[in-house]
Amino acid sequence: MNLEVEQKLNDIISYIQDSFEYKKCIEIKKKMANNQTINELVEQIKQLQKQLVRYNNKETKEELKKTEEKLKKIPIYQEYNNYLVIVNEKIELIKMSLNDYFDKKLNNDIMTKNTN
């Protein structure tokens, strides 16, 4: 990849990583790593998801839903998810902006060249 392009992409990544919300996600994630309840629930969810893929039964679906609800009720997990949503929205906005920019630039060039 062209070094200049790579640098510009790194600038965009830095923009996200330097945001308050991204930093909060990292901070909270570190705290959650030491939370036994969260870790146990996450592990249960992973196991239930595997079971659901294998067996696809109603009981497993219900147990998975209940376990996910327990996890979602933990305040630090709620806070993490709130910040994560904002970070993901920033990423999506950048992707959409880049797509829109490329589309306008390239289509404009194509349309202009076709009319000549």
N, C-alpha and C positions, 0 to 999 in steps of 0.2 A: 504494500500500500504506500502511496505517496506520503512522504514525511509531513508535508504541509497539511494534507487532508487528515492524517492521523492526529496531528496536533490540534486541529480544529475540533475533531471528535473528542479528544481528551479535554478540551475546554468545555464542551457541553457536559461531559461526565462530571467534571469538576464543579460545574454550576449546580448540578444535582447534589453531589456529595457535600458541597459547602452549605447547602440549605439547612435551615433549622430543623425541618421535619425529618430529613435523612439522618442528621446527627442524633435526633431523639430516638429514631428507630434503632439505631446502633446501640445507644445507651440502654434503652429499655430491653433490647434483645439480650444484652449481657446480664441484666438483672434477672430476666426470665430464665436464663440458662441455669441459675442457681435456685430456682423455685421448683421444689420437688413436686408439688401438686400439678403445676403446668407440665412438667416433664412427663409425669405419669399419664396425664390425660392425653398428651400428644402421642405418646407411645400406644395407648389404648386405641386412639383414633386410627393410627397406622395399621394396627392389627385388625381392627374392624373393617377398614377399607380393603385389606387383603382378603378377608373372609367374604366380604360383599362381592368382590370380583369373582371369587371361586364359586360361591353358593347362591348369591343373589336372592336371599330370602328376606321375608318381611321382618323377622325378629332382629336380624343383624342390622337392617336399615333403621329400625326404631332405636336400637341400642346405640348405633352410630350417631343418630340425631340427638339423643339425650346426652351423650358424652360431649358432642360439639357444643351443645347448649351450656353445659357445665363450664367448659373452657371459656366460652364467650362471656360468661358472667363474672369472670375474674377481672377486677378493675385494671390491673397492669396490662393484661392481655387486650382489653378494650382500648386502652390508651395506645398501645403498640399498633393495633389494627387501624385506629383513626389516623395516626401519622403515616402508616403504610399506604393507606388509600390516597392521601395527599401526594406522597412521593410517586405512586403509580400514575396519578393524574398528571403530574409534571412530565413524567416520561412519555405518557400518551400524547400530551399536548406537543411536546417536541417532535415526536414521530409524525404526528399529523401536520405540523407546521413544515417539516422537511418534505413530506410527501406533497403537500400543497405547493410549496415553493418549486420543487422539481417539476411537478406537473405543469404549473404555469410557465415556467421558464422554457422547458423543453417543448411543450405544445405550442407555445407562442412562436418559438423558432421554427417549428415544423410548419405551422400555418403561414408564417411569413414567407418561408422558402417556397411553399406550394403556390402562393399567389404571384410569385415573380416569374 
